[in-house]
Structure formats: C-alpha cells, structure tokens
Amino acid sequence: MNSSTPWIEIRSLYGKYVKWVSSNPSALGDVEMTVKWLSYFIAGKINNSSAVSELVYSLSNLLVFFNDRIIEKSNNAVQYTESSPLARQIKVVLTTLEYCEVFIELSAHKVWGSRGRWFFIVVVQTIKCIGRLILTMFCQNNNIIQNPPIPVLDRKSLTETAARPDTNTFQEPSDTVVLKRSGRVLRKVEGAPPIVARTFKPLKHETVAHPIRYGGRFIRTAELMYIVKPLVHLACIRRYGMKSWKSYLVPMAVDVASLRIYYKNREHLSKEQKQELSRRCVSMLLYLMRSPFYDKYSKQRIASLLNSIGKNVPLTGTITNLILSYIPHWQETYFYMWST
C-alpha cells in the first residue's frame, strides 16, 4: 500500500500537468521560450558551460516535443501521418536524436576524449541514416523526410481551429470534388453551408499533405543521396582529415546533386515537400561556415563586417564583440558537414 502511494501521486501530478498543458498552450509557450533562452545565457558563465548549455537546450526542445504530443492528443489532431506504427516510432527516435546529438557529442568528448567523441558521432549518424533509409524505402508517404522528422506543432492554428465552429470542412465525400491534375478540393454547390456560416476560406483538406503517386523513383534516388551524405563525409574525414578540401567538396557535391534532381522534377512535389526542399537550399549557406572554406575565406570577412558594424552603428559594439567571441566555439561545435 505504502509502496504504491508515490506512483499514485506521480500519476496524479502527471494528470494535472497534462490538463494544464492542454488548457494553457500560450502560457506554456512562454515557459518553453524562457527555458530555451536560458541555455544561451548559461554559455560562458560557468565551467563546462558548453555541455550544460546544450543540456538545457536539448531538454527545452524535448519539453516542447513532449508538450506538442499532449496538445495534439487533447485536440484530437494528427499533424503528420505514417503508413505504419514503425514509421511513427522511427520518427520519434530520429527527432529525439536531432535534439540531443550535440549534447551527446560534447558529453562524450568531456568523458572519453576525442576517441569517444568520434565514436558517438559515428553511432548517432549511423542510426539516423538507417532510420531515414527505412522511412524512405518502406514507408511510401515519407519520400522527403523533414528535419526534424516530426516538426513543431502549429499550436496557434490548432487552437483557433478547435475554438471556432467547424463550418469549413466537409463531412461527406459526396460534398466535394478533387481536381485530377492539381489535387485541389472544391465544394459542390449542394455541399455548401448556409450563407450565414460561410467563411469563403479554402477547405482544410487543401493544406493536408497528399502523398505523391508518381515520380517516386527520382525522389527516392535524390533522398538516398541526401541520407548517406553524413556517412560519406565521415568516411572522407577518416581518409583525408577534417581540414581537407576533399572532405569539404565531396559532401557538397552530393548535396548539390540531390538538390539538382529534386529541382529538375519540382512539378511532381507537394507543397510540404517544396518547403522542405527550400529549407535544404538555405542550409547550403552553412558551407560558408565550415572548414576549410571558413578558415581561408569566411573568417576574416565576417570579423571585418562585425567590427565595422560595431564601430559605425551606435549601441552595437557590445553585441558584435560578444558574437565575435562566440563564433569560434559555434564554428567548431555546430557547423559540421553532416549536421542538418
């Protein structure tokens, strides 16, 4: 009886927490943002601040991820669809690794040194590669995998949808027609709601990702190239070294080839897939911050730009000097070829 009491109390507290999260998504967002900003203020203030800062940052992301699932369940909403429970489990694992991989690496380096650091880098990237391969090869609805695989929940939209009357969705398939070429959902005249309840907004089904029914081969080829790129980069580092141009150019060539295949067949992509493709294009800018390009070209130019801003723009000197002091740490810790 006594031994079960703590578990009953824990379950009671958890139930209260779930109820509060479901009822206060706005206040919850403020708490989560405060925790996340705390990780930035910790950096450089205490010993081992890098690992502690990453721990706080990782925990804040995991807290958001956990709370999103509570809010999603409470609103009976599904933000993403999987073809099987296995796909959902893999996405959860990949998302968790995405949020924790930097902390894992820093902790391994603190405890086991350089060998431990590289061991865990290889293990984490191998797990991510295998998980993404399974999603791509065996789950047809996951041709282009988002990063992170389970995105942050759009709580505002979800709350607004739950708060207003659901007059903009259809209840019966016979009330709508789907255009064959565009996939656009149109409401039939007989399926329209009363005039006083009309919003003249697009049907919700327009914003739901529709799995691609054609062009799967080129998508699979491009995605496989993108998935194996981290392991290709690690193999190049093993063979040529971290500062080698070969270790820099080979993964970049794989990235460019993957993006080129996608853009040549862009008309076959859904809206969500095009958005992910745009994010990957923007992430190519990270190559400016990666060695050896950064050491030879970017470093001096970035320093000159920040110094110029600090001298010529009032009240910015302290900020630019702080950024300059942190850039070497950020460049060494975050701007890896295999990170996405």
FIBATOR-413424 format. One record per residue (C-alpha): residue in three letters; x, y, z. Coordinates in steps of 0.05 Angstrom, whole numbers, plus 5000, padded with zeros to 4 digits. Last residue first. Example, Ala and Ser with C-alpha at 12.3 -4.5 7.8 and 13.67 -1.06 7.14 Angstrom:
atom code=SER&c1=5273&c2=4979&c3=5143
atom code=ALA&c1=5246&c2=4910&c3=5156
***
This chain:
atom code=THR&c1=5427&c2=5386&c3=4180
atom code=SER&c1=5492&c2=5364&c3=4212
atom code=TRP&c1=5537&c2=5320&c3=4170
atom code=MET&c1=5580&c2=5377&c3=4143
atom code=TYR&c1=5590&c2=5404&c3=4213
atom code=PHE&c1=5577&c2=5476&c3=4233
atom code=TYR&c1=5556&c2=5465&c3=4305
atom code=THR&c1=5614&c2=5457&c3=4353
atom code=GLU&c1=5676&c2=5485&c3=4319
atom code=GLN&c1=5641&c2=5542&c3=4284
atom code=TRP&c1=5599&c2=5558&c3=4346
atom code=HIS&c1=5661&c2=5560&c3=4390
atom code=PRO&c1=5700&c2=5603&c3=4341
atom code=ILE&c1=5639&c2=5649&c3=4332
atom code=TYR&c1=5629&c2=5661&c3=4407
atom code=SER&c1=5680&c2=5717&c3=4417
atom code=LEU&c1=5659&c2=5751&c3=4353
atom code=ILE&c1=5586&c2=5749&c3=4374
atom code=LEU&c1=5603&c2=5782&c3=4441
atom code=ASN&c1=5643&c2=5835&c3=4406
atom code=THR&c1=5585&c2=5848&c3=4359
atom code=ILE&c1=5536&c2=5855&c3=4417
atom code=THR&c1=5580&c2=5901&c3=4457
atom code=GLY&c1=5594&c2=5946&c3=4398
atom code=THR&c1=5521&c2=5951&c3=4376
atom code=LEU&c1=5500&c2=6013&c3=4415
atom code=PRO&c1=5511&c2=6061&c3=4357
atom code=VAL&c1=5526&c2=6032&c3=4288
atom code=ASN&c1=5594&c2=6052&c3=4259
atom code=LYS&c1=5645&c2=6017&c3=4303
atom code=GLY&c1=5606&c2=5954&c3=4320
atom code=ILE&c1=5581&c2=5947&c3=4248
atom code=SER&c1=5652&c2=5952&c3=4220
atom code=ASN&c1=5677&c2=5902&c3=4271
atom code=LEU&c1=5621&c2=5854&c3=4252
atom code=LEU&c1=5637&c2=5860&c3=4177
atom code=SER&c1=5713&c2=5853&c3=4187
atom code=ALA&c1=5703&c2=5791&c3=4230
atom code=ILE&c1=5657&c2=5760&c3=4178
atom code=ARG&c1=5707&c2=5775&c3=4123
atom code=GLN&c1=5766&c2=5746&c3=4161
atom code=LYS&c1=5731&c2=5681&c3=4178
atom code=SER&c1=5696&c2=5670&c3=4111
atom code=TYR&c1=5755&c2=5658&c3=4064
atom code=LYS&c1=5811&c2=5612&c3=4087
atom code=ASP&c1=5787&c2=5586&c3=4154
atom code=TYR&c1=5714&c2=5585&c3=4134
atom code=PHE&c1=5728&c2=5547&c3=4069
atom code=PRO&c1=5769&c2=5495&c3=4107
atom code=SER&c1=5726&c2=5487&c3=4147
atom code=ARG&c1=5652&c2=5501&c3=4150
atom code=MET&c1=5618&c2=5569&c3=4159
atom code=LEU&c1=5607&c2=5584&c3=4085
atom code=TYR&c1=5582&c2=5512&c3=4077
atom code=LEU&c1=5525&c2=5533&c3=4124
atom code=LEU&c1=5495&c2=5571&c3=4065
atom code=MET&c1=5473&c2=5502&c3=4038
atom code=SER&c1=5421&c2=5503&c3=4094
atom code=VAL&c1=5380&c2=5552&c3=4052
atom code=CYS&c1=5374&c2=5500&c3=3997
atom code=ARG&c1=5353&c2=5447&c3=4047
atom code=ARG&c1=5300&c2=5493&c3=4074
atom code=SER&c1=5273&c2=5505&c3=4004
atom code=LEU&c1=5269&c2=5429&c3=3993
atom code=GLU&c1=5229&c2=5423&c3=4057
atom code=GLN&c1=5181&c2=5476&c3=4032
atom code=LYS&c1=5175&c2=5441&c3=3965
atom code=GLN&c1=5159&c2=5376&c3=4001
atom code=GLU&c1=5103&c2=5410&c3=4040
atom code=LYS&c1=5073&c2=5439&c3=3977
atom code=SER&c1=5074&c2=5371&c3=3941
atom code=LEU&c1=5128&c2=5353&c3=3891
atom code=HIS&c1=5119&c2=5329&c3=3820
atom code=GLU&c1=5129&c2=5398&c3=3790
atom code=ARG&c1=5198&c2=5401&c3=3822
atom code=ASN&c1=5227&c2=5347&c3=3778
atom code=LYS&c1=5290&c2=5383&c3=3755
atom code=TYR&c1=5291&c2=5416&c3=3823
atom code=TYR&c1=5294&c2=5349&c3=3860
atom code=ILE&c1=5350&c2=5321&c3=3818
atom code=ARG&c1=5390&c2=5385&c3=3826
atom code=LEU&c1=5380&c2=5384&c3=3902
atom code=SER&c1=5410&c2=5313&c3=3906
atom code=ALA&c1=5468&c2=5331&c3=3861
atom code=VAL&c1=5483&c2=5394&c3=3901
atom code=ASP&c1=5483&c2=5356&c3=3967
atom code=VAL&c1=5528&c2=5300&c3=3939
atom code=ALA&c1=5576&c2=5353&c3=3911
atom code=MET&c1=5577&c2=5387&c3=3979
atom code=PRO&c1=5594&c2=5320&c3=4012
atom code=VAL&c1=5654&c2=5312&c3=3964
atom code=LEU&c1=5677&c2=5384&c3=3968
atom code=TYR&c1=5692&c2=5391&c3=4042
atom code=SER&c1=5726&c2=5325&c3=4057
atom code=LYS&c1=5765&c2=5334&c3=3992
atom code=TRP&c1=5784&c2=5404&c3=4015
atom code=SER&c1=5818&c2=5373&c3=4075
atom code=LYS&c1=5811&c2=5405&c3=4144
atom code=MET&c1=5779&c2=5346&c3=4178
atom code=GLY&c1=5826&c2=5293&c3=4151
atom code=TYR&c1=5834&c2=5256&c3=4085
atom code=ARG&c1=5812&c2=5184&c3=4097
atom code=ARG&c1=5773&c2=5187&c3=4163
atom code=ILE&c1=5746&c2=5255&c3=4144
atom code=CYS&c1=5724&c2=5227&c3=4077
atom code=ALA&c1=5688&c2=5169&c3=4111
atom code=LEU&c1=5654&c2=5218&c3=4158
atom code=HIS&c1=5631&c2=5259&c3=4098
atom code=VAL&c1=5604&c2=5198&c3=4062
atom code=LEU&c1=5568&c2=5178&c3=4126
atom code=PRO&c1=5535&c2=5246&c3=4130
atom code=LYS&c1=5516&c2=5244&c3=4056
atom code=VAL&c1=5481&c2=5177&c3=4060
atom code=ILE&c1=5412&c2=5208&c3=4072
atom code=TYR&c1=5418&c2=5263&c3=4019
atom code=MET&c1=5438&c2=5213&c3=3965
atom code=LEU&c1=5382&c2=5167&c3=3986
atom code=GLU&c1=5333&c2=5225&c3=3981
atom code=ALA&c1=5354&c2=5242&c3=3910
atom code=THR&c1=5346&c2=5169&c3=3887
atom code=ARG&c1=5280&c2=5160&c3=3924
atom code=ILE&c1=5252&c2=5224&c3=3894
atom code=PHE&c1=5274&c2=5203&c3=3824
atom code=ARG&c1=5240&c2=5136&c3=3832
atom code=GLY&c1=5175&c2=5161&c3=3864
atom code=GLY&c1=5154&c2=5203&c3=3804
atom code=TYR&c1=5082&c2=5184&c3=3814
atom code=ARG&c1=5031&c2=5176&c3=3869
atom code=ILE&c1=5058&c2=5230&c3=3914
atom code=PRO&c1=5027&c2=5231&c3=3983
atom code=HIS&c1=4979&c2=5288&c3=3996
atom code=ALA&c1=5000&c2=5336&c3=4051
atom code=VAL&c1=4939&c2=5369&c3=4083
atom code=THR&c1=4930&c2=5442&c3=4068
atom code=GLU&c1=4878&c2=5433&c3=4015
atom code=HIS&c1=4838&c2=5386&c3=4060
atom code=LYS&c1=4824&c2=5446&c3=4104
atom code=LEU&c1=4778&c2=5475&c3=4051
atom code=PRO&c1=4799&c2=5543&c3=4026
atom code=LYS&c1=4765&c2=5603&c3=4060
atom code=PHE&c1=4699&c2=5633&c3=4037
atom code=THR&c1=4676&c2=5636&c3=4111
atom code=ARG&c1=4604&c2=5613&c3=4102
atom code=ALA&c1=4561&c2=5605&c3=4164
atom code=VAL&c1=4510&c2=5660&c3=4149
atom code=ILE&c1=4503&c2=5635&c3=4077
atom code=PRO&c1=4485&c2=5563&c3=4099
atom code=PRO&c1=4539&c2=5511&c3=4085
atom code=ALA&c1=4557&c2=5489&c3=4014
atom code=GLY&c1=4551&c2=5415&c3=3996
atom code=GLU&c1=4496&c2=5424&c3=3944
atom code=VAL&c1=4540&c2=5472&c3=3906
atom code=LYS&c1=4599&c2=5424&c3=3906
atom code=ARG&c1=4659&c2=5440&c3=3948
atom code=LEU&c1=4726&c2=5441&c3=3913
atom code=VAL&c1=4790&c2=5404&c3=3934
atom code=ARG&c1=4852&c2=5419&c3=3893
atom code=GLY&c1=4892&c2=5357&c3=3872
atom code=SER&c1=4923&c2=5398&c3=3816
atom code=ARG&c1=4915&c2=5349&c3=3758
atom code=LYS&c1=4855&c2=5308&c3=3779
atom code=LEU&c1=4811&c2=5362&c3=3811
atom code=VAL&c1=4780&c2=5334&c3=3875
atom code=VAL&c1=4704&c2=5342&c3=3882
atom code=THR&c1=4667&c2=5356&c3=3945
atom code=ASP&c1=4600&c2=5343&c3=3981
atom code=SER&c1=4599&c2=5270&c3=3961
atom code=PRO&c1=4659&c2=5256&c3=4007
atom code=GLU&c1=4614&c2=5272&c3=4067
atom code=GLN&c1=4631&c2=5316&c3=4126
atom code=PHE&c1=4661&c2=5375&c3=4092
atom code=THR&c1=4705&c2=5424&c3=4127
atom code=ASN&c1=4696&c2=5499&c3=4133
atom code=THR&c1=4640&c2=5502&c3=4183
atom code=ASP&c1=4679&c2=5474&c3=4241
atom code=PRO&c1=4655&c2=5523&c3=4293
atom code=ARG&c1=4713&c2=5563&c3=4322
atom code=ALA&c1=4756&c2=5546&c3=4382
atom code=ALA&c1=4786&c2=5480&c3=4357
atom code=THR&c1=4811&c2=5512&c3=4294
atom code=GLU&c1=4839&c2=5571&c3=4332
atom code=THR&c1=4876&c2=5525&c3=4379
atom code=LEU&c1=4906&c2=5483&c3=4323
atom code=SER&c1=4927&c2=5545&c3=4285
atom code=LYS&c1=4961&c2=5574&c3=4346
atom code=ARG&c1=4992&c2=5508&c3=4366
atom code=ASP&c1=5029&c2=5497&c3=4300
atom code=LEU&c1=5065&c2=5434&c3=4325
atom code=VAL&c1=5140&c2=5432&c3=4317
atom code=PRO&c1=5161&c2=5384&c3=4263
atom code=ILE&c1=5166&c2=5308&c3=4270
atom code=PRO&c1=5223&c2=5287&c3=4223
atom code=PRO&c1=5266&c2=5345&c3=4248
atom code=ASN&c1=5284&c2=5358&c3=4193
atom code=GLN&c1=5232&c2=5335&c3=4144
atom code=ILE&c1=5238&c2=5270&c3=4106
atom code=ILE&c1=5224&c2=5272&c3=4031
atom code=ASN&c1=5194&c2=5207&c3=4007
atom code=ASN&c1=5157&c2=5194&c3=4072
atom code=ASN&c1=5088&c2=5172&c3=4049
atom code=GLN&c1=5114&c2=5109&c3=4016
atom code=CYS&c1=5143&c2=5080&c3=4080
atom code=PHE&c1=5190&c2=5022&c3=4063
atom code=MET&c1=5249&c2=5053&c3=4027
atom code=THR&c1=5247&c2=5124&c3=4051
atom code=LEU&c1=5227&c2=5111&c3=4123
atom code=ILE&c1=5275&c2=5052&c3=4129
atom code=LEU&c1=5331&c2=5094&c3=4099
atom code=ARG&c1=5317&c2=5151&c3=4147
atom code=GLY&c1=5323&c2=5104&c3=4206
atom code=ILE&c1=5388&c2=5072&c3=4180
atom code=CYS&c1=5419&c2=5141&c3=4168
atom code=LYS&c1=5398&c2=5168&c3=4236
atom code=ILE&c1=5427&c2=5106&c3=4270
atom code=THR&c1=5492&c2=5113&c3=4230
atom code=GLN&c1=5496&c2=5187&c3=4247
atom code=VAL&c1=5488&c2=5173&c3=4321
atom code=VAL&c1=5539&c2=5116&c3=4322
atom code=VAL&c1=5591&c2=5154&c3=4280
atom code=ILE&c1=5586&c2=5216&c3=4324
atom code=PHE&c1=5588&c2=5172&c3=4386
atom code=PHE&c1=5654&c2=5141&c3=4365
atom code=TRP&c1=5681&c2=5208&c3=4344
atom code=ARG&c1=5671&c2=5238&c3=4413
atom code=GLY&c1=5696&c2=5176&c3=4449
atom code=ARG&c1=5761&c2=5178&c3=4410
atom code=SER&c1=5768&c2=5253&c3=4422
atom code=GLY&c1=5762&c2=5249&c3=4497
atom code=TRP&c1=5722&c2=5197&c3=4537
atom code=VAL&c1=5684&c2=5239&c3=4589
atom code=LYS&c1=5686&c2=5310&c3=4562
atom code=HIS&c1=5685&c2=5288&c3=4489
atom code=ALA&c1=5627&c2=5241&c3=4502
atom code=SER&c1=5588&c2=5297&c3=4536
atom code=LEU&c1=5601&c2=5344&c3=4477
atom code=GLU&c1=5577&c2=5292&c3=4428
atom code=ILE&c1=5515&c2=5272&c3=4466
atom code=PHE&c1=5497&c2=5346&c3=4476
atom code=VAL&c1=5504&c2=5358&c3=4401
atom code=GLU&c1=5462&c2=5297&c3=4385
atom code=CYS&c1=5404&c2=5313&c3=4432
atom code=TYR&c1=5351&c2=5349&c3=4391
atom code=GLU&c1=5363&c2=5310&c3=4327
atom code=LEU&c1=5369&c2=5246&c3=4367
atom code=THR&c1=5299&c2=5257&c3=4395
atom code=THR&c1=5272&c2=5272&c3=4326
atom code=LEU&c1=5303&c2=5209&c3=4298
atom code=VAL&c1=5275&c2=5166&c3=4354
atom code=VAL&c1=5205&c2=5196&c3=4348
atom code=LYS&c1=5207&c2=5188&c3=4272
atom code=ILE&c1=5227&c2=5115&c3=4279
atom code=GLN&c1=5169&c2=5103&c3=4326
atom code=ARG&c1=5120&c2=5136&c3=4279
atom code=ALA&c1=5146&c2=5096&c3=4219
atom code=LEU&c1=5140&c2=5031&c3=4258
atom code=PRO&c1=5067&c2=5047&c3=4275
atom code=SER&c1=5054&c2=5043&c3=4200
atom code=SER&c1=5038&c2=5087&c3=4139
atom code=GLU&c1=5051&c2=5150&c3=4179
atom code=THR&c1=5012&c2=5214&c3=4181
atom code=TYR&c1=5032&c2=5282&c3=4208
atom code=GLN&c1=4997&c2=5335&c3=4248
atom code=VAL&c1=4943&c2=5290&c3=4276
atom code=ALA&c1=4890&c2=5326&c3=4316
atom code=ASN&c1=4845&c2=5300&c3=4371
atom code=ASN&c1=4853&c2=5366&c3=4407
atom code=SER&c1=4878&c2=5333&c3=4471
atom code=LYS&c1=4923&c2=5287&c3=4432
atom code=GLU&c1=4957&c2=5344&c3=4395
atom code=ILE&c1=4965&c2=5384&c3=4458
atom code=ILE&c1=4998&c2=5325&c3=4494
atom code=ARG&c1=5042&c2=5310&c3=4434
atom code=ASP&c1=5063&c2=5382&c3=4430
atom code=ASN&c1=5081&c2=5381&c3=4504
atom code=PHE&c1=5130&c2=5324&c3=4493
atom code=PHE&c1=5164&c2=5359&c3=4433
atom code=VAL&c1=5167&c2=5425&c3=4470
atom code=LEU&c1=5198&c2=5391&c3=4530
atom code=LEU&c1=5247&c2=5354&c3=4485
atom code=ASN&c1=5268&c2=5421&c3=4455
atom code=SER&c1=5277&c2=5451&c3=4524
atom code=LEU&c1=5316&c2=5389&c3=4547
atom code=SER&c1=5363&c2=5396&c3=4488
atom code=TYR&c1=5375&c2=5470&c3=4502
atom code=VAL&c1=5387&c2=5457&c3=4576
atom code=LEU&c1=5435&c2=5400&c3=4561
atom code=GLU&c1=5469&c2=5442&c3=4506
atom code=SER&c1=5482&c2=5498&c3=4556
atom code=VAL&c1=5508&c2=5449&c3=4607
atom code=ALA&c1=5555&c2=5417&c3=4556
atom code=SER&c1=5581&c2=5485&c3=4532
atom code=SER&c1=5583&c2=5514&c3=4602
atom code=ASN&c1=5634&c2=5464&c3=4626
atom code=ASN&c1=5651&c2=5515&c3=4680
atom code=ILE&c1=5601&c2=5571&c3=4687
atom code=LYS&c1=5582&c2=5636&c3=4651
atom code=GLY&c1=5607&c2=5620&c3=4581
atom code=ALA&c1=5541&c2=5592&c3=4556
atom code=ILE&c1=5489&c2=5598&c3=4611
atom code=PHE&c1=5456&c2=5658&c3=4578
atom code=TYR&c1=5443&c2=5619&c3=4514
atom code=SER&c1=5414&c2=5559&c3=4550
atom code=LEU&c1=5367&c2=5604&c3=4590
atom code=TRP&c1=5337&c2=5627&c3=4524
atom code=LYS&c1=5309&c2=5557&c3=4515
atom code=VAL&c1=5280&c2=5555&c3=4585
atom code=THR&c1=5246&c2=5622&c3=4575
atom code=MET&c1=5218&c2=5600&c3=4508
atom code=GLU&c1=5187&c2=5538&c3=4539
atom code=VAL&c1=5155&c2=5579&c3=4595
atom code=ASP&c1=5126&c2=5629&c3=4545
atom code=GLY&c1=5099&c2=5572&c3=4501
atom code=LEU&c1=5065&c2=5542&c3=4562
atom code=ALA&c1=5029&c2=5607&c3=4575
atom code=SER&c1=5001&c2=5604&c3=4505
atom code=PRO&c1=4984&c2=5529&c3=4507
atom code=ASN&c1=4944&c2=5536&c3=4572
atom code=SER&c1=4886&c2=5486&c3=4574
atom code=SER&c1=4921&c2=5424&c3=4545
atom code=VAL&c1=4985&c2=5438&c3=4584
atom code=TRP&c1=4945&c2=5447&c3=4649
atom code=LYS&c1=4907&c2=5382&c3=4639
atom code=VAL&c1=4970&c2=5343&c3=4622
atom code=TYR&c1=5004&c2=5372&c3=4684
atom code=LYS&c1=4945&c2=5354&c3=4728
atom code=GLY&c1=4947&c2=5282&c3=4702
atom code=TYR&c1=5022&c2=5280&c3=4713
atom code=LEU&c1=5013&c2=5302&c3=4784
atom code=SER&c1=4961&c2=5248&c3=4796
atom code=ARG&c1=5005&c2=5196&c3=4764
atom code=ILE&c1=5063&c2=5217&c3=4808
atom code=GLU&c1=5019&c2=5215&c3=4870
atom code=ILE&c1=4994&c2=5145&c3=4852
atom code=TRP&c1=5066&c2=5123&c3=4840
atom code=PRO&c1=5087&c2=5150&c3=4907
atom code=THR&c1=5030&c2=5113&c3=4942
atom code=SER&c1=5045&c2=5046&c3=4912
atom code=SER&c1=5099&c2=5029&c3=4962
atom code=ASN&c1=5054&c2=5049&c3=5020
atom code=MET&c1=5000&c2=5000&c3=5000
***
